[in-house]
């Protein structure tokens, strides 16, 4: 563990969000895919170190749950920081795609039977 890692862990999550406890938007779930924008718009947004870490991890699409794990932060804190980045035009967010609206009863029964054999 480096000195930077040890010092970073002393910061309480609510300080990272400026005391905010709720996201400003409802765009994010744990499986929302997030990607950094290649050419962010010019503006007055000044990212915090945590914003910069998120942007680095989002160079390729990543879901919110993986971001939270990679940052070692609660998902609720990461979502608030993601809202900042989305509003600044620094990331894009894509909800999970629904693959099928129909339930495959045969598949569910196979899963149940497989779990029963464990």
HELIX and SHEET records of a PDB file:
HELIX    1   1 UNK A    3  UNK A    8  1                                   6    
HELIX    2   2 UNK A   13  UNK A   16  1                                   4    
HELIX    3   3 UNK A   49  UNK A   57  1                                   9    
HELIX    4   4 UNK A   64  UNK A   71  1                                   8    
HELIX    5   5 UNK A   75  UNK A   87  1                                  13    
HELIX    6   6 UNK A  105  UNK A  117  1                                  13    
SHEET    1   A 3 UNK A  62  UNK A  63  0                                        
SHEET    2   A 3 UNK A  33  UNK A  36 -1                                        
SHEET    3   A 3 UNK A  91  UNK A  94 -1                                        
END                                                                             
